[in-house]
């Protein structure tokens, strides 16, 4: 009898680990298929965000995360969000305030998910400083909504 809420499924190829819990071997092809939607096709990425703008975004994010003393894992999350948004975008992301708002939004989403409240507040202050306006939030929130 399995315990309620147990995730492992019984199958003919069930093994027992050292703790005695059942483990089910999953073929690598099944894992590959499940992770497919998370993959980014280079051609789709290029349509959404050309390499020069992508490099600009990466450089800005690296500088911002460095200035704030934030971990690389959050930087990778922010850049990954931007990449996935660009790859899924039906139109190219053009240079300008809208594109920069997407970079800022990716940073803030990553920090809201994987950072602390203090990280988010420091990032918001940096956004105000960089944008030069005390009220950039309508554009950044719109960009956050687009990404999500």
C-alpha positions as a Markdown table, in Angstrom:
| # | Residue | x | y | z |
|---|---|---|---|---|
| 1 | Unk | 0.0 | 0.0 | 0.0 |
| 2 | Unk | 1.4 | 3.4 | -1.0 |
| 3 | Unk | 1.4 | 6.4 | 1.3 |
| 4 | Unk | -1.0 | 9.2 | 0.4 |
| 5 | Unk | 0.6 | 11.8 | -1.8 |
| 6 | Unk | 3.5 | 9.6 | -2.9 |
| 7 | Unk | 4.7 | 10.7 | -6.3 |
| 8 | Unk | 6.5 | 7.5 | -7.4 |
| 9 | Unk | 4.4 | 5.1 | -9.5 |
| 10 | Unk | 4.7 | 1.4 | -9.3 |
| 11 | Unk | 5.6 | -0.4 | -12.5 |
| 12 | Unk | 7.1 | -3.7 | -13.4 |
| 13 | Unk | 10.6 | -2.1 | -13.4 |
| 14 | Unk | 10.3 | -0.6 | -9.9 |
| 15 | Unk | 13.6 | -0.5 | -8.0 |
| 16 | Unk | 14.0 | 0.1 | -4.3 |
| 17 | Unk | 16.5 | 2.8 | -3.2 |
| 18 | Unk | 18.5 | 2.5 | 0.0 |
| 19 | Unk | 15.6 | 4.1 | 2.0 |
| 20 | Unk | 13.1 | 1.5 | 0.6 |
| 21 | Unk | 11.0 | 4.0 | -1.4 |
| 22 | Unk | 9.9 | 2.8 | -4.9 |
| 23 | Unk | 11.6 | 4.5 | -7.8 |
| 24 | Unk | 10.3 | 4.2 | -11.4 |
| 25 | Unk | 12.8 | 4.4 | -14.2 |
| 26 | Unk | 11.7 | 6.9 | -16.8 |
| 27 | Unk | 13.1 | 6.6 | -20.3 |
| 28 | Unk | 15.3 | 9.5 | -21.3 |
| 29 | Unk | 13.1 | 10.0 | -24.4 |
| 30 | Unk | 10.2 | 10.8 | -22.1 |
| 31 | Unk | 12.1 | 13.4 | -20.2 |
| 32 | Unk | 13.3 | 14.9 | -23.5 |
| 33 | Unk | 9.8 | 15.2 | -24.7 |
| 34 | Unk | 8.5 | 16.8 | -21.5 |
| 35 | Unk | 11.3 | 19.4 | -21.6 |
| 36 | Unk | 10.7 | 20.3 | -25.2 |
| 37 | Unk | 8.5 | 23.3 | -24.6 |
| 38 | Unk | 11.3 | 24.8 | -22.5 |
| 39 | Unk | 13.8 | 24.6 | -25.3 |
| 40 | Unk | 14.5 | 27.7 | -27.4 |
| 41 | Unk | 15.1 | 27.3 | -31.2 |
| 42 | Unk | 17.8 | 29.6 | -32.3 |
| 43 | Unk | 15.9 | 30.8 | -35.4 |
| 44 | Unk | 12.9 | 31.8 | -33.3 |
| 45 | Unk | 15.1 | 33.6 | -30.9 |
| 46 | Unk | 16.8 | 35.6 | -33.8 |
| 47 | Unk | 13.4 | 36.6 | -35.1 |
| 48 | Unk | 12.4 | 38.0 | -31.7 |
| 49 | Unk | 15.6 | 39.6 | -30.6 |
| 50 | Unk | 18.6 | 40.1 | -32.9 |
| 51 | Unk | 22.1 | 39.2 | -31.6 |
| 52 | Unk | 23.2 | 42.8 | -31.1 |
| 53 | Unk | 20.2 | 43.7 | -28.9 |
| 54 | Unk | 20.5 | 40.4 | -27.1 |
| 55 | Unk | 24.1 | 41.2 | -26.3 |
| 56 | Unk | 23.1 | 44.7 | -25.1 |
| 57 | Unk | 20.5 | 43.2 | -22.8 |
| 58 | Unk | 22.9 | 40.7 | -21.4 |
| 59 | Unk | 25.6 | 43.4 | -20.8 |
| 60 | Unk | 23.1 | 45.6 | -19.0 |
| 61 | Unk | 21.8 | 42.8 | -16.9 |
| 62 | Unk | 25.3 | 41.7 | -15.9 |
| 63 | Unk | 26.2 | 45.2 | -14.9 |
| 64 | Unk | 22.9 | 45.6 | -12.9 |
| 65 | Unk | 23.2 | 42.3 | -11.1 |
| 66 | Unk | 26.9 | 43.1 | -10.4 |
| 67 | Unk | 26.0 | 46.5 | -9.0 |
| 68 | Unk | 23.3 | 45.1 | -6.8 |
| 69 | Unk | 25.6 | 42.2 | -5.7 |
| 70 | Unk | 23.0 | 39.6 | -6.8 |
| 71 | Unk | 23.7 | 35.9 | -7.5 |
| 72 | Unk | 24.3 | 34.6 | -11.0 |
| 73 | Unk | 21.4 | 32.2 | -10.7 |
| 74 | Unk | 19.0 | 35.2 | -10.7 |
| 75 | Unk | 20.8 | 36.7 | -13.6 |
| 76 | Unk | 20.4 | 33.5 | -15.6 |
| 77 | Unk | 16.7 | 33.4 | -14.7 |
| 78 | Unk | 16.2 | 37.0 | -15.9 |
| 79 | Unk | 18.1 | 36.4 | -19.2 |
| 80 | Unk | 16.3 | 33.1 | -19.7 |
| 81 | Unk | 13.0 | 34.8 | -19.3 |
| 82 | Unk | 14.0 | 37.4 | -21.9 |
| 83 | Unk | 15.2 | 34.7 | -24.3 |
| 84 | Unk | 12.0 | 32.7 | -24.0 |
| 85 | Unk | 9.9 | 35.8 | -24.4 |
| 86 | Unk | 11.8 | 36.8 | -27.5 |
| 87 | Unk | 11.6 | 33.3 | -29.0 |
| 88 | Unk | 7.8 | 33.2 | -28.5 |
| 89 | Unk | 7.3 | 36.8 | -29.8 |
| 90 | Unk | 5.4 | 37.1 | -33.0 |
| 91 | Unk | 7.1 | 40.4 | -33.8 |
| 92 | Unk | 10.8 | 41.5 | -33.5 |
| 93 | Unk | 11.6 | 43.4 | -30.3 |
| 94 | Unk | 12.9 | 46.8 | -31.6 |
| 95 | Unk | 15.3 | 49.1 | -29.9 |
| 96 | Unk | 14.0 | 51.8 | -27.7 |
| 97 | Unk | 12.2 | 52.3 | -24.4 |
| 98 | Unk | 9.9 | 49.3 | -25.0 |
| 99 | Unk | 12.8 | 46.9 | -25.4 |
| 100 | Unk | 14.5 | 48.3 | -22.3 |
| 101 | Unk | 11.3 | 47.9 | -20.3 |
| 102 | Unk | 11.3 | 44.2 | -21.2 |
| 103 | Unk | 14.9 | 43.9 | -19.9 |
| 104 | Unk | 13.9 | 45.7 | -16.7 |
| 105 | Unk | 10.7 | 43.5 | -16.4 |
| 106 | Unk | 12.7 | 40.3 | -16.8 |
| 107 | Unk | 15.0 | 41.4 | -14.0 |
| 108 | Unk | 12.2 | 42.3 | -11.7 |
| 109 | Unk | 10.3 | 39.1 | -12.4 |
| 110 | Unk | 13.4 | 37.0 | -11.7 |
| 111 | Unk | 13.9 | 38.8 | -8.4 |
| 112 | Unk | 10.3 | 38.6 | -7.4 |
| 113 | Unk | 10.4 | 34.8 | -7.9 |
| 114 | Unk | 13.9 | 33.9 | -6.7 |
| 115 | Unk | 15.1 | 37.0 | -4.7 |
| 116 | Unk | 14.2 | 38.7 | -1.5 |
| 117 | Unk | 11.9 | 41.7 | -0.9 |
| 118 | Unk | 15.1 | 43.7 | -0.2 |
| 119 | Unk | 16.5 | 42.6 | -3.6 |
| 120 | Unk | 13.4 | 43.7 | -5.4 |
| 121 | Unk | 13.4 | 47.1 | -3.6 |
| 122 | Unk | 17.0 | 47.7 | -4.5 |
| 123 | Unk | 16.4 | 46.8 | -8.1 |
| 124 | Unk | 13.4 | 49.2 | -8.2 |
| 125 | Unk | 15.6 | 52.0 | -7.0 |
| 126 | Unk | 18.2 | 51.1 | -9.7 |
| 127 | Unk | 15.4 | 51.2 | -12.3 |
| 128 | Unk | 14.3 | 54.7 | -11.2 |
| 129 | Unk | 18.0 | 55.8 | -11.3 |
| 130 | Unk | 18.7 | 54.4 | -14.7 |
| 131 | Unk | 15.4 | 55.4 | -16.4 |
| 132 | Unk | 15.7 | 58.9 | -14.9 |
| 133 | Unk | 12.0 | 59.0 | -13.9 |
| 134 | Unk | 10.4 | 58.4 | -10.6 |
| 135 | Unk | 7.4 | 56.8 | -12.4 |
| 136 | Unk | 8.6 | 54.2 | -15.0 |
| 137 | Unk | 6.2 | 51.6 | -13.5 |
| 138 | Unk | 3.4 | 51.7 | -16.1 |
| 139 | Unk | 5.7 | 50.7 | -18.9 |
| 140 | Unk | 7.6 | 48.2 | -16.8 |
| 141 | Unk | 4.4 | 46.6 | -15.5 |
| 142 | Unk | 3.1 | 46.3 | -19.1 |
| 143 | Unk | 6.3 | 44.6 | -20.1 |
| 144 | Unk | 6.0 | 42.2 | -17.1 |
| 145 | Unk | 2.5 | 41.3 | -18.2 |
| 146 | Unk | 3.8 | 40.7 | -21.8 |
| 147 | Unk | 6.5 | 38.4 | -20.5 |
| 148 | Unk | 4.2 | 36.5 | -18.2 |
